[in-house]
Amino acid sequence: MESPPAERVKKVSAVVFALLVFLPVLLFSSMIAGREISRFYALAWSLFAAGIAFAIAYTGRVSAYRRVFFSASAVLFLVHFKSGLFPGAPGPSCFKETPFCHIAMAPYFFGYLYQQYLALMSGGWKLWGPLTLGAGWLFVTLAIGRGWCSWACFYGGIDDGLSAIPRRPLIKAGGWVFKLRDLPAALLVFMLLASLAYMLPVYCLWLCPFKLTEVFMDGEPSVRRLQYALMVFALAALVLGPLLTRKRTFCSFLCPFAAWQAFWGRANPFRVTAAPEKCSACGNCAQACPMFAVTCAAGAAAEVLPYCNLCGECLGACPQGALRYTVFGADLPAAGGRLGRLFTAGYFFVFSALTLGGVFSSLWAPAALRDLVKLVLP
Amino acid sequence: MPALFSEGFLLGLSTGFYCLSACLPMLAPYLLAEGTAAWRINFYIFLQFLGGRFAAYMLFAVFASLLGKAGEYALPAWVLPASLAATGLLMLVLGVARVSGGSGPCVLKKDLDPFFKRLPLALGFVTGINICPPFAAGFIRLLEMADVLKGLVYFGGFFTATSLFISPLLLGTPWLGRRANEIGRLTLIIAGGWYTILGLKELIYQ
């Protein structure tokens, strides 16, 4: 039991942290949502993000509350943009345009560059958008890097949420899966090349499970059947994989953006770092990691792979507290005062990730809340 | 003859980017899988690949000229999907054999017949027999000329120009390491599977 002053300090710092997240999310969310709907929905979404921030700061449990936020954001994305695909279900009544899919950007990058070149040379300035899209991606990469895949990606939340449902994995992945851990990178390389060769977004047409529709598929029946089969396979990896293994199977093995961000995310300063002197080599962290991004050989200290997307699951799983968020592998100098506990790499990262995730999801979350309200109170 | 070489060369220059994009999914995974930080080894692999591609081009030049002489102006429909499937299978076999590492049936082991070590050559050859649109344009010209020697010169020019577009790929190889090799091997499997399935599908549904 903590002494009352320590408890009060914890509460105060958690409130301050929640406010720090709430204000920017509210500001940007109301600007975005206010274009088409009542700002009340933006306020509701900002309060939710702030509540998550408070819970993280108050309990110190990062991943559990992150998952609530992350999965809620993904579910709201589905509610708003994908529910219209089901027969009889109403489509979105506002914010009808889906945000540009970041997963498509990575495997179609060469094609995108080529199209931008054509737009530039032909003077088609309306089609020329590397400054907006590229700057947006650069900002995200510098702010949270690989953390995008566990805090902001509107699809990752599905995989992540489902992986938390089973208490125990029905299928335990052996060490052999690490032989396939580079599969997303290989997929990315192939998709980059194939998309350039065909001048088509090959990943979207052939593998993406999130399209949940056949409208983009090829007209030729045999090709269409293949595309269908691959989409169903990817859908199984997205839905059944996490339920059977308690791991994010789609994100770990089939998402090219995860590989893209693992590569470029090295530019971001935040890391999850293991302290070898504290590590007892129990392997709990490797078992807990939903992304197959921590290895722990018998008797050796845990090793965090470049595919780690800073979800924080391993931090809570380590009985020795050997894993922590760092800046380029180093801790920040200790700060005193009432709010001193917030001046760590972990809180800086969580602030960045949660704020960015909250603002980005304002493109659909307030609108989805409105959809739900309208559904309940027509 | 120099005029014919120039004509082929100009066709290659004008369509080189397309050639590059068509050849990249075949060559790049192989270079990624087998390349090292040593530039000379990568250059050697690249030369072998070009050698195989050159052999394929010359073979096609002869073949097309003979077809033109015989008054045949079209290739049998199975040639393109069969060559695609052959490329895919070769990449697939190589990738699967290599991804399993030392314990697997590594086809590049030293005690194997030297023939099997010349896989970049074989890969270049099967890449060369895949008919992309620029290649088809040259092919039609050969059918029209119906002269073996002229055909060889014309395709020699075409090969030289298109090779210029592929060569910058070597610039990326000095950074290759063990990790890149692993990624390259998995890419070989994916690309191999892709081309095999597409080729077989075309053969079956023709």
Chai-1 contact restraints between the chains, C-beta under 6 A:
chainA,res_idxA,chainB,res_idxB,connection_type,confidence,min_distance_angstrom,max_distance_angstrom,comment,restraint_id
A,D182,B,E182,contact,1.0,0.0,6.0,A-B,restraint_1
A,D182,B,I183,contact,1.0,0.0,6.0,A-B,restraint_2
A,D182,B,L186,contact,1.0,0.0,6.0,A-B,restraint_3
A,L183,B,L186,contact,1.0,0.0,6.0,A-B,restraint_4
A,A185,B,I183,contact,1.0,0.0,6.0,A-B,restraint_5
A,A186,B,I183,contact,1.0,0.0,6.0,A-B,restraint_6
A,A186,B,L186,contact,1.0,0.0,6.0,A-B,restraint_7
A,A186,B,T187,contact,1.0,0.0,6.0,A-B,restraint_8
A,A186,B,I190,contact,1.0,0.0,6.0,A-B,restraint_9
A,V189,B,T187,contact,1.0,0.0,6.0,A-B,restraint_10
A,F190,B,T187,contact,1.0,0.0,6.0,A-B,restraint_11
A,F190,B,I190,contact,1.0,0.0,6.0,A-B,restraint_12
A,F190,B,A191,contact,1.0,0.0,6.0,A-B,restraint_13
A,L193,B,L24,contact,1.0,0.0,6.0,A-B,restraint_14
A,L193,B,P25,contact,1.0,0.0,6.0,A-B,restraint_15
A,L193,B,A28,contact,1.0,0.0,6.0,A-B,restraint_16
A,A194,B,P25,contact,1.0,0.0,6.0,A-B,restraint_17
A,L196,B,S21,contact,1.0,0.0,6.0,A-B,restraint_18
A,A197,B,S21,contact,1.0,0.0,6.0,A-B,restraint_19
A,A197,B,A22,contact,1.0,0.0,6.0,A-B,restraint_20
A,A197,B,P25,contact,1.0,0.0,6.0,A-B,restraint_21
A,S222,B,K201,contact,1.0,0.0,6.0,A-B,restraint_22
A,S222,B,Y205,contact,1.0,0.0,6.0,A-B,restraint_23
